[in-house]
Amino acid sequence: KTKALTLIGFAASTMVLSPAFAHPPTVSIPGKAGSPAAGIRNFEARDAQGKPFKMSEALASDTVLLWFTNLCEGCQANMPEIEALARRFPGKAVRIVAVSVLGADRETPRKVQSKTKLSFPILIDPEGLLSKLVVGSWAENACPLNNVFILGKDGTILYKGHFPGGHSRAEIETELQKAPTSHQEPRGESHVKP
């Protein structure tokens, strides 16, 4: 059996919300492990390269790991560790999504993406809308106390922590291993290429 996982990382970038977010849906206890986060499913954004991203599409097939980041040197140094998480589960689909907390700054995420050559996107969220839905608050340029979230297929928050500095990669791996399976048939490869 295959577990489908999506990893999302938050970095400073610009996000675009669908019209459904004109009046953001109520999220029950945002950021609390196990709480419903149905509003997250409607989130749409563009990454640092301008490519569209729809949370509903990611969650339809994967468990998502969100990583909110301000793209500081410490975060950049640990990006390979985040990407390596996806390759730790060959029988699961792991999707990593970084979310920039740098507001409208698009240039920094573009430079970091180009420099690091990572395969996962860095989403731009100029008003911190996804952060407000998941974390419960947003402060431009500042990483939240909990900046790593594992989302289940329905948008439920299965795990929250802080990386780097708070929780280890091994701890995040353990939580990813526990994530429920969303596919019945095994998949040959993860979303992240070696």
C-alpha positions in Angstrom: 0.0 0.0 0.0 1.2 3.5 -0.7 1.0 6.5 1.5 0.7 9.7 -0.3 2.4 12.6 1.4 2.9 16.2 0.5 5.5 18.4 2.1 5.0 22.1 2.1 7.5 24.6 3.2 6.6 28.3 3.8 9.0 30.9 2.5 8.6 34.6 1.7 6.6 34.6 -1.5 3.4 35.8 -3.2 0.1 33.8 -3.0 -3.1 34.3 -4.9 -6.3 33.1 -3.4 -9.3 32.0 -5.3 -12.5 34.0 -5.2 -13.7 31.6 -2.5 -11.3 33.5 -0.2 -13.0 36.9 -0.6 -14.5 35.9 2.8 -12.0 33.4 4.3 -13.7 30.3 5.6 -13.7 29.6 9.3 -10.9 27.2 10.2 -11.5 25.3 13.4 -8.6 25.9 15.8 -5.9 26.6 13.2 -2.5 25.1 13.9 -3.8 22.6 16.4 -2.8 19.0 15.6 -5.8 17.0 14.5 -8.0 20.0 13.9 -10.0 20.3 10.7 -8.5 22.8 8.2 -11.0 22.6 5.3 -10.4 26.2 4.3 -6.8 25.2 3.3 -8.2 23.1 0.5 -9.3 26.2 -1.5 -6.0 27.9 -1.3 -4.3 28.8 -4.6 -1.0 30.6 -5.2 1.9 31.1 -7.6 5.4 30.0 -6.9 8.6 32.0 -7.3 8.7 30.9 -11.0 5.1 32.1 -11.6 3.7 28.5 -11.8 0.2 28.1 -10.4 -0.4 25.9 -7.3 -3.7 24.5 -6.1 -3.8 23.0 -2.6 -6.9 21.0 -3.6 -5.0 19.2 -6.3 -2.0 18.5 -4.0 -4.3 17.1 -1.3 -6.3 15.0 -3.7 -3.3 12.6 -4.2 -0.8 13.4 -1.5 -0.2 14.2 2.1 1.3 17.6 2.1 4.2 18.9 4.1 4.1 22.7 4.4 7.3 24.6 5.4 6.9 28.3 6.1 10.3 30.0 5.8 11.8 33.5 5.6 14.6 32.0 3.4 17.3 33.0 5.9 20.8 31.4 5.6 19.8 28.8 8.2 16.7 27.8 6.2 18.6 27.7 3.0 21.3 25.5 4.5 18.7 23.0 5.6 16.6 22.9 2.3 18.4 19.8 1.1 17.3 18.1 4.4 13.7 19.0 3.7 13.9 17.7 0.1 15.6 14.5 1.3 12.5 13.7 3.4 10.5 13.0 0.2 13.0 10.3 -0.9 12.8 8.5 2.5 9.5 7.0 1.6 9.7 5.2 -1.8 6.3 3.6 -1.3 4.6 7.0 -0.7 4.1 10.1 -2.7 5.6 13.0 -0.7 5.1 16.5 -1.9 7.1 19.3 -0.3 5.8 22.9 -0.6 7.7 25.8 0.8 5.8 29.0 1.6 7.6 32.3 1.7 6.8 34.6 4.6 8.6 37.6 2.9 5.4 39.3 1.9 5.4 40.7 -1.7 9.2 40.0 -2.1 9.3 37.8 -5.2 13.0 38.3 -6.0 14.4 36.6 -2.9 12.5 33.4 -3.5 13.5 33.4 -7.2 17.1 33.8 -6.3 17.0 31.1 -3.6 15.2 28.7 -6.0 17.8 29.3 -8.7 20.7 29.0 -6.2 19.5 25.8 -4.5 18.2 23.9 -7.5 15.6 22.3 -5.4 12.6 20.5 -7.0 9.9 21.7 -4.6 8.2 25.1 -5.2 8.5 28.2 -3.0 5.0 29.8 -2.9 4.5 33.5 -2.7 2.1 34.7 -0.1 2.1 38.6 0.0 -0.5 38.9 2.7 0.2 35.7 4.7 -3.2 34.2 3.9 -2.1 30.6 4.1 -0.1 31.3 7.2 -3.2 32.8 8.8 -5.2 29.7 7.9 -2.7 27.1 9.0 -0.7 28.8 11.7 -3.4 31.2 12.9 -1.3 34.3 12.5 1.3 36.0 10.2 4.2 38.4 10.7 6.0 39.4 7.6 9.6 38.3 7.4 9.3 36.2 10.6 9.1 32.4 10.7 6.3 31.2 12.9 7.0 29.3 16.1 5.6 26.3 14.3 6.6 26.4 10.7 6.4 22.8 9.5 3.0 21.1 9.1 1.9 17.7 7.7 -1.5 17.8 6.2 -3.8 14.8 5.7 -5.8 14.4 2.5 -8.7 16.3 3.9 -6.6 19.2 5.0 -6.4 18.1 8.6 -3.2 19.1 10.4 -1.5 15.8 11.4 1.7 17.3 12.8 3.2 20.7 13.6 6.8 21.6 14.5 9.7 23.9 13.8 12.6 23.2 11.4 15.5 23.8 11.6 16.2 24.3 15.2 13.2 22.9 17.0 12.5 19.4 15.7 14.9 17.1 14.0 14.6 15.6 10.5 14.3 12.2 12.2 11.2 13.4 14.1 9.6 14.7 11.0 10.3 11.4 9.2 8.6 9.5 12.0 5.5 11.7 11.7 5.5 11.2 7.9 5.7 7.5 8.4 2.6 7.7 10.6 0.6 9.7 8.0 -2.4 7.7 6.7 -2.4 6.1 3.3 -4.4 7.9 0.6 -3.7 5.5 -2.2 -4.4 1.8 -2.4 -2.0 1.0 -5.2 1.8 1.4 -4.7 3.4 4.3 -6.6 6.8 3.8 -8.3 8.3 7.1 -7.3 7.8 10.2 -5.1 7.0 13.7 -6.4 10.6 14.7 -5.6 13.3 13.4 -8.0 16.7 12.4 -6.6 
